[in-house]
C-alpha cells in the first residue's frame, strides 16, 4: 500500500528581524531592517505507512510542531513536498481536512463556558456527521475515556486531565484516518497519561488510524511506538525502530551487580550511578562491557549480575546533547 504520509526534502524557513540594543540601533532599524533566516525545518524526508504509530522526537525548538503544522495544512512549506492521504496539505481541501486531526496539548478547541456535549454537537455540524453515526461514536468515546459524569460540566470546571480527554474525544468525532498528536499528555499525571495512551492505542487498533506523535514523556513513546523519528535543529537525525535507536546512539551499557558485601570500591570497574546497600549500578563503555563483567566475576563475591541497555530517557538526552550520532563501534 502507498505511504499515508510522505515528505520529500520538506523545509520551513522563517525570517526573524534582528534587534540590536541601544537608541541609535533602534532608530536605524526603522529605515533599514536586518533579518536572520531561521531554518525551523531543513530538508527532511520520511514516509509513514498505513496504521503506523510513529514517535516524532526532538528537543524544544527542533522543528516538530512546525512539521506537524505543515502536514496539517496550517503552514505553507518554504520548499520541498509533502502529501498526506494523497493530498497536498497546504491546499486545505475539504476532503483532506475531514480525514485528519491535530491535537495540541497546549491548545483547546472546546468552548470554555459550555459543557463538552455542546462542543461535540458543534463538531457534528462542522463535519456534517450523520446523527446516528455521531451518537454512536460519541457514546463509544465517552465510555472508553470514562467521561460519563463529566460531559455535562462546563469545560472551565474540568481539571487539566479531564479537559485533555474531552479535547481528544472531540478531535476524533469525525473519525479521522490520520492523527497528529503534539504533546497530548503534557502536564498530566501518570494515571491520566496512561488512560490517554490506552485510548490512542485502542483507536489505532479499531480503526487502523495512522498516528504521528510528539511527546517529551518517553513512557508515551515506549508504550505506543515501535518506530521513532528524531529531529534536531530542523535536521533528521534518526529514523528507525526504537530498539535500534538505543543501539546506534548509546555508547554505554548499564551493569547491575549485587555483592555479598557493600565495602567495595566499585569506581575502578565503571562509573557508579547508584548504590542500594550491596547493589551497585554502573555505567560502562559498551566496548568494555565483556571485560568489566569478567573482572567483576573474577575479583568479587557476586550474588547477581545483569547487563542492560541504558534507560531510553538517557539515550534520548544523549542524542539531543550531541546533535548527531556518535561513531558506532563494533
C-alpha positions in Angstrom: 0.0 0.0 0.0 1.2 3.6 -0.7 2.5 5.6 2.2 -0.1 7.7 4.1 2.4 10.4 4.9 5.2 11.3 2.5 7.8 14.0 3.0 10.5 14.8 0.4 13.1 17.4 1.4 10.5 19.4 3.2 11.7 22.8 4.6 10.2 25.7 6.5 12.3 28.9 7.0 11.3 32.0 8.9 12.7 35.5 8.6 13.3 36.9 12.0 14.2 40.6 12.5 17.5 41.4 14.2 17.0 43.8 17.1 20.1 45.4 18.5 20.2 47.2 21.8 20.7 51.0 22.0 18.7 54.0 20.8 20.9 54.5 17.7 20.4 50.9 16.5 16.6 51.2 17.2 16.3 54.3 15.1 18.4 52.8 12.3 16.1 49.7 12.2 13.2 52.0 11.3 14.9 52.7 7.9 16.9 49.5 7.3 15.8 46.4 9.0 18.1 43.3 9.0 16.8 39.8 9.1 18.1 36.4 10.0 16.8 33.2 8.4 15.8 30.5 10.9 15.7 27.1 9.4 13.0 25.6 11.6 12.7 22.5 9.3 15.5 21.8 6.9 15.1 19.3 4.1 13.6 16.4 6.0 12.4 13.3 4.2 10.5 10.3 5.6 7.3 8.3 4.9 4.8 6.6 7.2 2.7 3.6 6.2 -1.0 3.0 6.9 -1.7 2.1 10.5 1.7 3.0 11.9 2.1 4.8 15.2 5.4 6.8 14.9 7.1 8.8 17.6 8.4 12.2 16.4 11.1 13.2 18.9 13.3 16.2 19.4 14.1 18.9 22.0 12.2 22.2 22.2 12.7 24.2 19.0 13.8 21.2 17.0 11.0 21.7 14.4 8.5 19.1 15.5 5.4 21.3 15.8 6.4 23.2 12.7 6.4 19.9 10.8 3.0 18.9 12.2 1.6 22.3 11.2 2.8 21.8 7.6 1.4 18.3 7.5 -2.0 19.5 8.7 -2.1 22.5 6.3 -1.6 25.3 8.9 1.8 26.3 7.5 2.9 26.5 3.9 6.4 25.0 3.3 9.3 27.1 2.1 10.4 24.2 -0.2 10.1 20.5 -0.7 7.0 18.4 -0.9 4.6 16.7 1.5 1.5 14.6 0.9 -1.0 13.2 3.4 -3.5 10.7 2.2 -2.5 11.7 -1.3 -3.4 15.4 -0.7 -1.2 18.4 -0.6 -1.8 19.7 3.0 -1.3 23.4 2.2 -4.3 23.4 -0.2 -6.6 22.5 2.7 -9.1 20.7 0.6 -12.3 19.7 2.4 -11.8 16.0 1.7 -8.4 16.2 3.3 -9.5 18.1 6.4 -12.3 15.6 7.0 -9.7 12.8 7.3 -7.1 14.3 9.7 -6.9 15.8 13.1 -4.3 17.8 15.0 -4.4 17.7 18.8 -2.0 20.0 20.7 -1.6 19.6 24.4 -1.3 23.4 25.0 -4.3 24.4 22.8 -8.0 24.0 23.1 -10.9 23.7 20.7 -13.8 23.3 23.2 -15.9 26.2 24.2 -14.7 27.3 27.6 -18.1 28.2 29.2 -20.2 25.4 27.7 -20.4 21.7 28.5 -18.3 19.5 26.3 -21.5 17.9 24.9 -22.4 21.2 23.3 -19.0 21.5 21.7 -19.3 17.9 20.4 -22.6 18.9 18.7 -20.8 21.8 17.1 -18.2 19.3 15.7 -21.0 17.2 14.3 -22.4 20.3 12.4 -18.9 21.4 11.2 -18.1 17.9 9.8 -21.6 17.1 8.7 -21.5 13.8 10.7 -24.8 11.8 10.3 -26.7 11.9 13.6 -26.8 8.1 14.2 -23.1 7.7 13.5 -22.3 10.7 15.6 -24.2 9.5 18.6 -22.7 6.0 18.4 -19.1 7.3 18.2 -19.7 10.0 20.9 -21.0 7.4 23.3 -18.2 5.0 22.4 -15.5 7.6 23.2 -17.3 8.7 26.4 -17.2 5.1 27.5 -13.5 4.5 26.5 -12.3 7.7 28.2 -14.6 7.4 31.2 -16.3 10.8 30.6 -19.9 10.0 31.5 -20.0 12.2 34.6 -18.0 15.0 33.1 -19.5 15.8 29.6 -22.3 17.9 31.1 -20.0 20.1 33.2 -18.7 23.5 31.7 -15.2 22.9 30.3 -13.9 25.6 32.7 -14.8 23.4 35.7 -12.8 20.4 34.4 -9.3 19.5 35.6 -6.4 19.6 33.0 -6.5 15.9 32.6 -10.3 15.8 32.2 -10.2 18.6 29.7 -7.5 16.9 27.7 -9.6 13.7 27.4 -12.5 15.8 26.2 -10.3 17.5 23.6 -9.1 14.2 22.2 -12.7 12.8 22.1 -13.9 16.0 20.3 -11.0 15.8 17.8 -11.8 12.2 16.8 -15.6 12.5 16.4 -15.3 12.9 12.6 -13.4 9.6 12.5 -10.0 10.8 11.1 -7.7 8.4 9.4 -4.6 10.4 10.4 -3.8 11.7 13.9 -1.2 14.4 14.5 -0.7 14.4 18.3 1.5 17.2 19.7 2.2 16.6 23.4 -1.2 15.1 24.1 -0.2 14.2 27.7 1.5 17.5 28.5 1.2 18.3 32.2 -1.0 15.3 33.1 -0.4 13.0 36.0 0.7 9.4 35.5 -2.8 7.9 35.7 -4.2 10.3 33.1 -1.2 9.8 30.8 -1.8 6.0 30.9 -5.5 6.5 30.1 -4.8 8.6 27.1 -2.1 6.3 25.8 -4.6 3.4 26.2 -7.2 5.3 24.2 -4.9 6.2 21.4 -3.7 2.5 21.1 -7.3 1.3 21.1 -8.4 3.9 18.4 -5.4 2.7 16.3 -6.4 -0.9 16.8 -10.1 -0.5 16.0 -9.8 1.8 13.0 -6.3 1.3 11.6 -5.5 5.0 12.0 -2.1 6.4 11.3 -0.6 8.3 14.2 2.4 10.8 14.3 3.1 11.5 18.0 5.4 14.1 19.6 6.0 13.8 23.4 8.6 14.6 25.9 7.3 11.7 28.1 9.2 8.7 26.9 6.6 6.4 28.6 4.2 7.6 25.8 6.7 6.7 23.1 7.7 3.3 24.6 4.1 2.3 25.1 2.8 3.3 21.7 5.7 3.5 19.1 7.8 0.8 17.6 9.4 3.3 15.2 10.7 6.7 16.1 11.9 9.7 14.0 14.4 12.1 15.7 14.8 15.7 14.5 17.2 18.3 15.9 17.9 21.8 14.7 15.5 21.1 11.8 17.5 18.2 10.6 16.6 14.5 10.6 18.9 12.5 12.9 17.4 9.1 13.0 14.5 7.1 11.5 14.0 3.5 12.6 13.0 1.2 15.4 13.2 2.4 18.9 15.4 -0.5 19.9 17.9 0.4 17.1 18.0 4.0 18.4 19.4 2.7 21.7 21.9 0.5 19.8 23.1 3.3 17.5 23.3 6.2 19.9 24.3 4.7 23.2 28.0 4.2 23.8 27.4 2.7 27.2 25.8 -0.3 28.9 24.2 -0.4 32.4 25.7 -3.1 34.6 23.8 -4.1 37.8 25.7 -6.2 40.3 24.7 -7.5 43.8 27.6 -8.4 46.1 27.9 -10.2 49.4 29.4 -7.0 50.9 29.0 -3.3 50.3 32.5 -2.4 51.4 34.0 -2.4 47.9 35.5 0.3 45.8 33.5 -0.1 42.5 34.9 3.0 40.8 37.7 1.0 39.2 35.1 -1.0 37.3 33.0 1.8 35.9 31.0 5.0 36.8 28.8 4.3 39.8 25.4 5.6 39.0 23.7 4.4 42.2 24.2 2.1 45.3 21.5 0.5 47.4 23.2 -1.5 50.1 25.3 -4.1 48.3 23.5 -3.5 45.0 25.6 -1.3 42.6 24.6 0.1 39.2 27.5 1.0 36.9 27.7 2.8 33.6 30.3 1.1 31.4 31.5 1.8 27.9 29.9 -0.6 25.5 33.2 -1.9 24.1 34.4 -2.7 27.6 31.3 -4.4 28.9 32.5 -8.0 28.4 35.9 -7.2 30.0 34.3 -5.4 33.0 31.8 -8.2 33.7 34.6 -10.8 33.6 36.7 -8.8 36.1 33.7 -8.4 38.4 33.0 -12.1 38.5 36.7 -12.9 39.0 37.5 -10.3 41.6 34.4 -10.0 43.8 31.9 -12.2 45.6 29.0 -11.7 43.2 25.5 -12.8 44.0 23.8 -11.4 40.9 24.8 -9.6 37.8 22.9 -8.3 34.8 23.7 -6.1 31.8 21.1 -3.8 30.2 20.8 -1.0 27.7 20.6 2.4 29.4 17.1 3.9 30.0 15.7 5.3 26.8 15.4 8.7 28.5 19.2 8.8 28.9 19.7 7.8 25.3 17.4 10.5 24.0 19.1 13.1 26.2 22.5 12.0 24.8 21.1 12.3 21.2 19.9 15.8 21.9 23.1 16.9 23.5 25.2 15.6 20.7 23.0 16.8 17.8 24.4 13.9 15.7 25.0 10.2 16.1 28.3 9.2 17.6 30.7 6.9 15.8 29.3 3.4 16.3 32.0 1.0 17.5 31.9 -2.7 16.7 
